[in-house]
Amino acid sequence: MIEGFVPWPDEFARAYRAAGYWQDISLGEMLERRIDAHPDKIALVQDDRRVSYAQLGEKIDALALQFWDCGLRPTDRVVMQLPNSIEFVVVFFALLRCGVIPVMALPAHRRTEIGHFIRHADAVAYFCVDRGRGFDFRAMATEIAAEAPSLRDVFVLGEPGPGQRSLSALLAAETPANGSAQLPSLSPDAVALMLLSGGTTGIPKLIPRTHNDYVYNCRQSASVAGFDETTVFLAVLPMAHNYTLASPGIFGVFTFGGTVVIAADATPETVFPLMEREKITLVSAAIPLIVNWLNSDLLGRYDLSSLRVLMNGGAKLTTELRRRVEQRFACTYQECFGTGEGLLSMSRLDDPEDLRLASSGRPVSPGDEIRIVDERGRDLPDGEVGELIVRGPYTVRGYYKAPEANIAAYTPDGFYRMGDAVRRVDGNLYVEGRLKDLINRGGEKISCEEVENHVLAHAGVRSVCVVAMPDTVFGEKVCAFVIAQPGAALKLDELRTFLLGRQIAKFKIPERLEIVDEFPISPAGKILRRELRQRVAEAVAREKSPASGAMPGQQSA
């Protein structure tokens, strides 16, 4: 077991095995069972490439031996930042085959985040693409390597830079240099991968998921979503996200022997023809995608009759949009509410309309222990809004190497504080808001404190408070209230350019700037963020009014 991992207490582990939640198999063994049962079935589709389960297994085994020959060993941590692709899946399972633990970075992350993940995890390798969306990841890797003593290798999909390894060449090689290497047997209790937390106090924390808990996570959520051998799943969101990866996602498909189709992008121009051609049965989406799809003129031009389920995750979709999904796509809407730390709550496909269109469903496992408590930790009766805390067979017991964060995030008896305000009615959860100070931009969780720290580095900024502002497409966007330095004439474009230069993910950068003389302060001396949220919400509403001459997103003095 790696240092910094918090395991489940023995009595809970025994109970989860006795109940059949933990099957004591690795994620690789889960896939191998499908390979043995459906060798000729198509597992992955990307553009004109089709890979059967047997071919997928062969690619994984060959690449695993290549990785072993490169010196990767059990419990080594690596940061994996690859685009949605067949190669993503092969690399992931090949790493697991060697006992290597991938840290699942997102495509939008840049030097600040990637450097932190590598240093915090003591990563020995970084996996990236050569270029993506005009950005050179190789140059960034070279800069990070100079500050990360643990980093030994950079594996590049595409053309590597000086001193970097070609991941493409390793994927293409059929015979590894050391083909006789004996790959290790893995403990199902070992850490398989690390996901990223939403992050409320800075850069995301690392969430260690074991083989046992993650196999159960994907199997149980896939069962609730109705997956079977006929499932054809469309992957449109980043595959490094817990939602797309295994909730139920790609791994859920593999559990039941279905097919995963990888989309080049999430535009209607790409998605709708792909859904028609591949006869997609389920797509896991998020609010911005759903809004764009519903408003597209292309929606009625393609045969989407194969679609059984359209799932939403990351942020709650309004009742009206859920209703429109079912009407316009002629499918069943399914809400998926959860967290990378564990708990998944999903509406059921056979739920009555009022539950499908309003609730966040029920926890997927009978082993999920759900409590809704007040500010003093006392349990509240059904119907009352309180803080959601959870414990169960796939909810981790702590972040990786983060003892102080664990004290704040967990109760003494092991319940994880979700940070969401919910109420429970007849076993169904209704999400009413959020306790954590977090901006949810279309499912991407943004720490206000992290963005504030970057804004404060600007010479023209005296003080800043970052809050969420409402947005019809993304749900929320970032608004920065700034007290400027005397004489400074700070503009939004200038601030955004400055923050881009600090190499943080673009989705975190403020999309509105409000210059103020002072912040509203509570008697205890704290900034009243709720008043700032209300202020910007009212401003946005005024700007939408036909009578207003203001332009949306403008700066306010």
C-alpha positions as CSV (number, residue, x, y, z in Angstrom):
1,M,0.0,0.0,0.0
2,I,1.3,3.5,-0.8
3,E,2.1,6.0,1.9
4,G,-0.5,8.6,2.2
5,F,-3.5,6.3,1.3
6,V,-6.3,6.0,3.9
7,P,-7.8,2.5,3.7
8,W,-11.2,1.4,4.7
9,P,-11.3,0.0,8.3
10,D,-11.0,-3.8,8.4
11,E,-14.6,-4.3,9.7
12,F,-16.0,-2.3,6.8
13,A,-13.9,-4.1,4.2
14,R,-15.1,-7.5,5.6
15,A,-18.7,-6.3,5.5
16,Y,-18.4,-5.1,1.9
17,R,-16.9,-8.4,0.8
18,A,-19.6,-10.4,2.6
19,A,-22.3,-8.3,0.9
20,G,-20.8,-9.0,-2.5
21,Y,-19.9,-5.4,-3.2
22,W,-16.2,-6.1,-3.5
23,Q,-15.4,-8.9,-5.9
24,D,-11.7,-8.9,-5.2
25,I,-10.7,-8.4,-8.9
26,S,-8.7,-5.7,-10.5
27,L,-9.9,-3.3,-13.2
28,G,-7.7,-5.2,-15.6
29,E,-9.3,-8.5,-14.6
30,M,-12.8,-7.0,-15.1
31,L,-11.8,-6.1,-18.7
32,E,-10.2,-9.5,-19.2
33,R,-13.5,-11.2,-18.4
34,R,-15.2,-9.3,-21.2
35,I,-12.3,-10.1,-23.5
36,D,-12.7,-13.8,-22.8
37,A,-16.5,-13.7,-23.2
38,H,-16.7,-11.4,-26.2
39,P,-13.3,-11.5,-28.1
40,D,-14.8,-10.5,-31.5
41,K,-17.2,-7.9,-30.2
42,I,-16.2,-4.3,-31.0
43,A,-15.0,-2.5,-27.9
44,L,-13.9,0.9,-29.2
45,V,-14.8,3.0,-32.2
46,Q,-13.0,6.2,-33.2
47,D,-13.4,7.7,-36.6
48,D,-12.9,4.8,-39.0
49,R,-11.0,2.7,-36.5
50,R,-12.6,-0.2,-34.8
51,V,-11.0,-2.3,-32.1
52,S,-12.4,-5.6,-30.9
53,Y,-12.1,-6.7,-27.3
54,A,-9.5,-9.3,-28.3
55,Q,-7.5,-6.6,-30.1
56,L,-7.8,-4.3,-27.2
57,G,-6.4,-6.9,-24.9
58,E,-3.4,-7.6,-27.2
59,K,-2.6,-3.9,-27.4
60,I,-2.7,-3.5,-23.7
61,D,-0.5,-6.5,-23.0
62,A,2.1,-5.4,-25.6
63,L,2.2,-1.8,-24.3
64,A,2.4,-3.0,-20.7
65,L,5.6,-4.9,-21.5
66,Q,7.0,-1.8,-23.2
67,F,6.3,0.2,-20.1
68,W,7.9,-2.4,-17.9
69,D,11.0,-2.3,-20.2
70,C,11.0,1.5,-19.7
71,G,11.4,1.0,-15.9
72,L,7.8,1.6,-14.7
73,R,7.1,-0.4,-11.6
74,P,4.2,-1.1,-9.2
75,T,3.1,1.9,-7.1
76,D,4.9,4.3,-9.3
77,R,2.7,7.4,-9.8
78,V,2.4,9.0,-13.3
79,V,0.4,12.0,-14.4
80,M,-1.7,11.1,-17.5
81,Q,-3.0,14.0,-19.6
82,L,-4.1,12.5,-22.9
83,P,-7.0,13.4,-25.3
84,N,-10.1,11.3,-25.7
85,S,-8.9,8.4,-27.9
86,I,-8.4,4.7,-28.3
87,E,-4.8,5.3,-27.1
88,F,-6.1,6.8,-23.9
89,V,-7.8,3.5,-23.0
90,V,-4.8,1.4,-24.1
91,V,-2.3,3.5,-22.1
92,F,-4.5,3.5,-19.0
93,F,-5.0,-0.3,-18.8
94,A,-1.3,-0.9,-19.7
95,L,-0.2,1.3,-16.8
96,L,-2.6,-0.6,-14.5
97,R,-1.2,-3.9,-15.8
98,C,2.2,-2.8,-14.5
99,G,0.8,-1.7,-11.2
100,V,1.5,1.9,-12.0
101,I,-1.0,4.5,-10.6
102,P,-2.1,7.1,-13.1
103,V,-3.2,10.6,-11.9
104,M,-6.0,11.6,-14.2
105,A,-5.3,15.2,-15.3
106,L,-7.8,17.0,-17.6
107,P,-7.0,18.4,-21.0
108,A,-7.5,22.0,-19.9
109,H,-4.9,21.8,-17.1
110,R,-1.6,23.7,-17.6
111,R,1.7,24.2,-15.9
112,T,0.3,25.3,-12.5
113,E,-1.9,22.2,-12.1
114,I,0.3,19.6,-13.8
115,G,3.4,20.8,-11.9
116,H,1.5,20.5,-8.7
117,F,0.2,17.0,-9.4
118,I,3.7,15.7,-10.4
119,R,5.3,17.1,-7.3
120,H,2.5,16.1,-4.9
121,A,2.3,12.6,-6.2
122,D,6.1,12.3,-6.7
123,A,5.3,11.2,-10.2
124,V,8.0,9.5,-12.2
125,A,6.5,10.1,-15.6
126,Y,4.2,12.5,-17.4
127,F,2.0,11.4,-20.4
128,C,0.9,14.1,-22.8
129,V,0.1,14.8,-26.4
130,D,2.6,16.8,-28.5
131,R,0.2,19.7,-29.3
132,G,-3.4,20.3,-28.6
133,R,-5.6,23.3,-29.4
134,G,-2.5,25.3,-30.3
135,F,-0.7,24.6,-27.1
136,D,2.7,22.8,-26.9
137,F,2.6,20.3,-24.1
138,R,6.2,19.2,-24.7
139,A,7.6,22.7,-23.9
140,M,5.5,22.8,-20.8
141,A,6.8,19.3,-19.8
142,T,10.4,20.5,-20.2
143,E,9.7,23.5,-17.9
144,I,8.1,21.3,-15.3
145,A,10.8,18.7,-15.4
146,A,13.4,21.3,-14.3
147,E,11.3,21.8,-11.0
148,A,10.3,18.1,-10.3
149,P,13.1,15.9,-9.1
150,S,11.0,12.8,-9.2
151,L,10.1,13.1,-12.9
152,R,12.2,10.6,-14.9
153,D,10.3,10.4,-18.2
154,V,7.9,12.3,-20.5
155,F,5.9,10.1,-22.8
156,V,4.5,12.0,-25.8
157,L,1.7,10.9,-28.1
158,G,2.9,12.4,-31.4
159,E,6.3,13.9,-32.0
160,P,8.4,14.0,-28.8
161,G,10.6,16.9,-27.8
162,P,14.3,16.6,-26.9
163,G,14.9,14.0,-24.2
164,Q,11.3,12.8,-24.3
165,R,10.0,9.3,-25.2
166,S,7.7,8.6,-28.2
167,L,4.5,7.1,-26.8
168,S,3.3,6.6,-30.4
169,A,6.4,4.4,-31.2
170,L,5.7,2.3,-28.1
171,L,2.1,1.9,-29.1
172,A,3.1,0.8,-32.6
173,A,5.8,-1.6,-31.5
174,E,4.6,-5.3,-31.6
175,T,7.6,-6.9,-29.8
176,P,8.9,-5.2,-26.7
177,A,12.6,-5.3,-26.0
178,N,12.0,-7.5,-22.9
179,G,9.1,-9.6,-24.0
180,S,9.7,-12.2,-21.3
181,A,9.1,-9.8,-18.4
182,Q,6.7,-11.1,-15.8
183,L,4.2,-8.5,-15.0
184,P,3.0,-8.3,-11.4
185,S,-0.2,-9.7,-9.8
186,L,-2.2,-6.9,-8.3
187,S,-4.0,-6.7,-5.0
188,P,-7.6,-5.7,-5.5
189,D,-7.2,-3.5,-2.4
190,A,-4.3,-1.5,-4.0
191,V,-4.8,2.0,-5.3
192,A,-5.6,1.7,-9.0
193,L,-5.8,5.4,-10.0
194,M,-6.1,8.9,-8.6
195,L,-8.9,11.2,-9.6
196,L,-9.1,15.0,-9.0
197,S,-11.3,16.6,-6.4
198,G,-13.3,19.7,-7.2
199,G,-11.0,21.7,-5.0
200,T,-12.5,24.2,-2.6
201,T,-9.3,25.7,-1.2
202,G,-6.9,25.7,-4.1
203,I,-5.6,23.2,-6.6
204,P,-7.5,19.9,-6.7
205,K,-6.7,17.2,-4.2
206,L,-5.9,13.7,-5.3
207,I,-8.6,11.0,-4.7
208,P,-7.1,7.5,-4.5
209,R,-9.5,4.8,-5.9
210,T,-8.8,1.1,-5.3
211,H,-9.5,-1.7,-7.8
212,N,-12.2,-3.1,-5.5
213,D,-14.1,0.1,-5.0
214,Y,-13.8,1.3,-8.6
215,V,-14.9,-2.0,-10.1
216,Y,-18.0,-1.8,-7.9
217,N,-18.5,1.9,-8.8
218,C,-18.7,1.3,-12.5
219,R,-20.5,-2.0,-12.3
220,Q,-23.3,-0.8,-10.0
221,S,-23.8,2.6,-11.7
222,A,-23.9,0.8,-15.1
223,S,-26.5,-1.6,-13.8
224,V,-28.7,1.3,-12.7
225,A,-28.2,2.9,-16.2
226,G,-29.4,-0.3,-17.9
227,F,-26.2,-1.2,-19.6
228,D,-25.9,-4.5,-21.3
229,E,-24.1,-6.2,-24.3
230,T,-26.2,-4.0,-26.7
231,T,-25.1,-0.7,-25.1
232,V,-23.4,1.7,-27.5
233,F,-22.0,4.5,-25.4
234,L,-21.0,7.9,-26.8
235,A,-18.0,9.4,-25.0
236,V,-18.0,13.2,-25.6
237,L,-16.8,14.7,-22.3
238,P,-13.1,14.3,-21.1
239,M,-12.4,10.6,-20.5
240,A,-10.3,11.5,-17.5
241,H,-13.4,12.7,-15.7
242,N,-14.8,10.2,-13.2
243,Y,-18.2,10.7,-14.9
244,T,-17.1,9.7,-18.3
245,L,-14.5,7.2,-17.1
246,A,-16.6,5.0,-14.8
247,S,-19.8,6.6,-13.5
248,P,-21.0,4.6,-15.4
249,G,-18.9,5.7,-18.4
250,I,-16.4,3.7,-20.4
251,F,-15.6,1.1,-17.7
252,G,-19.3,0.5,-17.1
253,V,-19.6,-0.4,-20.8
254,F,-16.7,-2.7,-20.6
255,T,-18.2,-4.4,-17.5
256,F,-21.2,-5.5,-19.6
257,G,-19.4,-6.0,-22.9
258,G,-20.9,-3.1,-24.8
259,T,-19.2,-0.7,-27.3
260,V,-17.7,2.8,-26.7
261,V,-17.8,5.3,-29.5
262,I,-15.4,8.3,-29.1
263,A,-16.5,11.6,-30.5
264,A,-14.0,14.1,-31.9
265,D,-15.8,17.0,-30.2
266,A,-19.2,17.7,-28.7
267,T,-20.7,19.9,-31.4
268,P,-24.1,19.0,-32.9
269,E,-22.3,18.8,-36.3
270,T,-20.2,16.0,-35.0
271,V,-22.4,14.3,-32.4
272,F,-25.7,14.0,-34.3
273,P,-24.3,12.2,-37.5
274,L,-22.2,10.0,-35.2
275,M,-25.2,9.0,-33.1
276,E,-27.1,8.1,-36.3
277,R,-24.2,6.2,-37.9
278,E,-23.2,4.2,-34.9
279,K,-26.7,3.8,-33.4
280,I,-25.8,5.3,-30.1
281,T,-28.0,4.0,-27.2
282,L,-26.7,6.2,-24.4
283,V,-24.7,9.5,-24.0
284,S,-23.4,11.0,-20.8
285,A,-23.6,14.8,-21.2
286,A,-23.5,18.0,-19.1
287,I,-25.5,21.2,-19.1
288,P,-23.6,23.2,-21.7
289,L,-23.8,20.3,-24.2
290,I,-27.4,19.6,-23.6
291,V,-28.4,23.3,-24.0
292,N,-26.4,23.5,-27.3
293,W,-27.9,20.3,-28.6
294,L,-31.5,21.3,-27.8
295,N,-31.1,24.6,-29.5
296,S,-29.4,23.2,-32.6
297,D,-31.3,23.3,-36.0
298,L,-29.6,20.0,-36.8
299,L,-31.6,18.0,-34.1
300,G,-34.4,17.0,-36.4
301,R,-32.3,16.2,-39.4
302,Y,-30.8,12.9,-38.2
303,D,-32.3,9.6,-37.1
304,L,-31.6,9.4,-33.4
305,S,-34.2,6.7,-32.7
306,S,-31.5,4.3,-31.3
307,L,-31.0,6.6,-28.3
308,R,-32.5,5.1,-25.2
309,V,-31.1,7.3,-22.5
310,L,-29.6,10.8,-22.3
311,M,-27.8,11.3,-19.0
312,N,-26.7,14.5,-17.3
313,G,-24.0,14.9,-14.7
314,G,-21.8,17.4,-13.1
315,A,-24.5,20.0,-12.3
316,K,-28.3,19.7,-11.8
317,L,-30.3,20.2,-15.0
318,T,-33.6,22.2,-14.6
319,T,-36.9,20.4,-14.8
320,E,-37.9,22.3,-18.0
321,L,-34.7,21.2,-19.8
322,R,-35.2,17.6,-18.7
323,R,-38.7,17.7,-20.1
324,R,-37.4,19.1,-23.4
325,V,-34.7,16.3,-23.5
326,E,-37.4,13.6,-23.4
327,Q,-39.6,15.4,-25.9
328,R,-37.0,16.3,-28.5
329,F,-34.8,13.2,-28.2
330,A,-37.7,10.8,-27.6
331,C,-35.6,9.0,-24.9
332,T,-35.5,8.6,-21.2
333,Y,-33.7,11.4,-19.2
334,Q,-31.4,10.2,-16.4
335,E,-29.9,12.5,-13.8
336,C,-26.5,11.4,-12.3
337,F,-25.4,13.3,-9.1
338,G,-22.2,12.4,-7.5
339,T,-18.6,13.0,-6.7
340,G,-15.2,11.7,-7.6
341,E,-14.7,10.8,-3.9
342,G,-17.5,8.2,-4.2
343,L,-21.2,8.6,-3.8
344,L,-23.3,8.3,-7.0
345,S,-27.1,9.0,-6.9
346,M,-29.1,8.4,-10.1
347,S,-32.7,8.6,-11.1
348,R,-34.0,5.2,-12.2
349,L,-35.1,4.6,-15.8
350,D,-38.6,3.4,-14.6
351,D,-39.1,6.3,-12.2
352,P,-42.4,8.2,-12.6
353,E,-42.1,11.5,-14.5
354,D,-42.0,13.7,-11.4
355,L,-38.9,12.0,-10.1
356,R,-37.1,11.9,-13.4
357,L,-37.7,15.6,-14.0
358,A,-37.0,17.0,-10.6
359,S,-35.0,14.7,-8.3
360,S,-31.3,13.7,-8.3
361,G,-32.4,10.1,-7.8
362,R,-31.3,7.6,-5.2
363,P,-27.9,6.2,-4.2
364,V,-26.9,3.4,-6.5
365,S,-25.8,1.0,-3.7
366,P,-27.6,-0.6,-0.8
367,G,-24.3,-0.1,1.0
368,D,-24.5,3.7,0.7
369,E,-25.0,5.2,4.2
370,I,-26.7,8.6,3.7
371,R,-27.2,11.2,6.4
372,I,-28.5,14.7,6.1
373,V,-27.4,16.8,9.1
374,D,-27.6,20.3,10.5
375,E,-24.7,22.6,11.3
376,R,-24.1,20.8,14.6
377,G,-24.0,17.3,12.9
378,R,-27.5,16.3,14.1
379,D,-29.6,14.2,11.7
380,L,-32.5,16.0,10.2
381,P,-35.9,14.4,9.3
382,D,-37.0,13.8,5.7
383,G,-37.9,16.9,3.8
384,E,-35.6,19.3,5.7
385,V,-32.6,20.8,3.9
386,G,-29.2,20.0,5.4
387,E,-25.6,18.9,4.6
388,L,-25.2,15.6,2.8
389,I,-22.6,13.3,4.4
390,V,-22.0,9.8,3.1
391,R,-20.1,6.5,3.8
392,G,-20.0,3.4,1.7
393,P,-18.2,0.7,-0.3
394,Y,-17.0,3.1,-3.0
395,T,-16.7,6.3,-1.1
396,V,-13.0,6.8,-0.2
397,R,-11.9,7.4,3.4
398,G,-9.4,10.2,2.7
399,Y,-7.5,12.2,0.1
400,Y,-3.9,11.3,-0.8
401,K,-1.3,12.8,1.5
402,A,-3.7,15.4,2.8
403,P,-4.2,14.9,6.6
404,E,-5.4,18.4,7.3
405,A,-7.9,18.4,4.4
406,N,-9.2,15.0,5.7
407,I,-9.9,16.4,9.1
408,A,-12.1,19.0,7.5
409,A,-13.7,16.7,4.9
410,Y,-14.6,13.7,7.1
411,T,-16.4,13.1,10.3
412,P,-14.6,11.2,13.0
413,D,-16.6,8.0,12.1
414,G,-15.7,8.2,8.4
415,F,-18.6,10.0,6.8
416,Y,-17.5,12.2,3.8
417,R,-18.9,15.7,3.8
418,M,-20.2,16.3,0.3
419,G,-20.6,20.0,0.7
420,D,-24.1,19.9,-0.8
421,A,-27.3,21.1,0.7
422,V,-30.0,18.5,0.0
423,R,-33.3,17.2,1.2
424,R,-34.5,13.6,1.1
425,V,-38.0,12.6,0.3
426,D,-39.0,8.9,0.1
427,G,-35.3,7.9,-0.4
428,N,-34.8,10.4,-3.3
429,L,-32.4,13.2,-3.0
430,Y,-33.1,16.8,-4.1
431,V,-30.1,19.0,-4.4
432,E,-30.9,22.5,-3.2
433,G,-27.5,24.2,-3.3
434,R,-23.9,24.0,-2.1
435,L,-22.2,24.6,1.1
436,K,-18.7,24.7,-0.3
437,D,-17.6,27.9,-1.9
438,L,-17.2,26.5,-5.3
439,I,-18.2,27.6,-8.8
440,N,-19.7,24.9,-11.0
441,R,-19.1,25.9,-14.6
442,G,-20.9,23.3,-16.6
443,G,-19.6,20.5,-14.3
444,E,-16.1,21.9,-14.0
445,K,-15.6,22.8,-10.3
446,I,-13.6,26.0,-9.7
447,S,-12.1,27.0,-6.4
448,C,-12.8,30.7,-5.7
449,E,-9.7,30.8,-3.5
450,E,-7.4,29.5,-6.2
451,V,-8.6,32.0,-8.7
452,E,-8.4,34.8,-6.1
453,N,-4.7,33.9,-5.4
454,H,-3.9,34.3,-9.1
455,V,-5.8,37.6,-9.5
456,L,-4.0,39.0,-6.5
457,A,-0.7,38.6,-8.2
458,H,-1.7,41.4,-10.7
459,A,0.0,44.6,-9.8
460,G,-3.2,46.6,-10.3
461,V,-5.2,44.6,-7.8
462,R,-5.5,45.5,-4.1
463,S,-8.1,43.0,-3.1
464,V,-10.4,40.5,-4.9
465,C,-13.4,38.3,-4.2
466,V,-14.4,35.7,-6.8
467,V,-18.1,34.5,-6.9
468,A,-20.4,32.6,-9.2
469,M,-22.6,34.5,-11.6
470,P,-25.6,32.8,-13.3
471,D,-25.3,31.7,-17.0
472,T,-28.0,30.1,-19.1
473,V,-25.5,27.7,-20.8
474,F,-23.0,26.8,-18.2
475,G,-25.1,27.3,-15.1
476,E,-22.4,29.4,-13.5
477,K,-19.4,31.4,-14.6
478,V,-16.6,33.2,-12.8
479,C,-17.0,36.8,-11.7
480,A,-14.2,38.7,-10.0
481,F,-15.1,41.7,-7.8
482,V,-11.9,43.7,-7.5
483,I,-10.7,46.7,-5.4
484,A,-8.1,48.2,-7.7
485,Q,-4.8,49.8,-6.6
486,P,-5.0,53.6,-6.7
487,G,-4.6,54.9,-10.2
488,A,-4.9,51.5,-11.8
489,A,-7.4,51.2,-14.7
490,L,-7.9,47.5,-14.8
491,K,-9.9,46.0,-17.7
492,L,-11.3,42.5,-18.1
493,D,-9.3,41.7,-21.2
494,E,-6.1,42.8,-19.5
495,L,-6.8,40.6,-16.5
496,R,-7.6,37.6,-18.6
497,T,-4.4,38.0,-20.6
498,F,-2.5,38.2,-17.3
499,L,-4.1,35.0,-16.0
500,L,-3.5,33.1,-19.2
501,G,0.2,34.0,-18.7
502,R,0.1,32.3,-15.3
503,Q,-0.8,29.1,-17.1
504,I,-3.9,28.1,-15.3
505,A,-6.8,26.3,-17.0
506,K,-8.8,28.6,-19.2
507,F,-12.2,27.6,-17.7
508,K,-11.1,29.1,-14.4
509,I,-10.4,32.6,-15.7
510,P,-13.0,35.3,-14.8
511,E,-15.5,36.1,-17.5
512,R,-16.7,39.3,-15.8
513,L,-14.9,41.9,-13.8
514,E,-16.7,44.2,-11.4
515,I,-14.5,47.1,-10.0
516,V,-15.7,48.2,-6.6
517,D,-14.5,50.6,-3.8
518,E,-15.2,48.1,-1.0
519,F,-16.7,44.7,-0.2
520,P,-19.8,44.1,2.0
521,I,-18.4,42.9,5.4
522,S,-20.2,40.9,8.1
523,P,-19.9,41.8,11.8
524,A,-17.3,39.1,12.1
525,G,-15.2,40.8,9.5
526,K,-15.8,38.3,6.7
527,I,-16.7,39.3,3.1
528,L,-20.4,38.7,2.4
529,R,-20.1,36.6,-0.7
530,R,-23.8,36.0,-0.9
531,E,-24.4,39.7,-1.3
532,L,-21.9,39.9,-4.2
533,R,-23.5,36.8,-5.8
534,Q,-26.9,38.5,-5.6
535,R,-25.4,41.8,-6.9
536,V,-24.0,40.2,-10.1
537,A,-27.1,38.0,-10.6
538,E,-29.2,41.2,-10.6
539,A,-26.8,42.9,-13.0
540,V,-27.0,39.9,-15.4
541,A,-30.8,39.9,-15.2
542,R,-30.9,43.6,-16.0
543,E,-28.6,43.2,-19.0
544,K,-30.9,40.5,-20.3
545,S,-33.9,42.8,-20.1
546,P,-35.0,44.2,-23.5
547,A,-35.2,47.6,-21.9
548,S,-31.6,47.5,-20.9
549,G,-29.0,49.0,-23.2
550,A,-26.1,47.2,-21.3
551,M,-24.0,44.6,-23.0
552,P,-23.8,41.2,-21.2
553,G,-20.5,40.6,-19.5
554,Q,-19.5,44.3,-19.4
555,Q,-17.4,45.7,-16.6
556,S,-19.1,47.6,-13.9
557,A,-17.6,50.6,-12.1
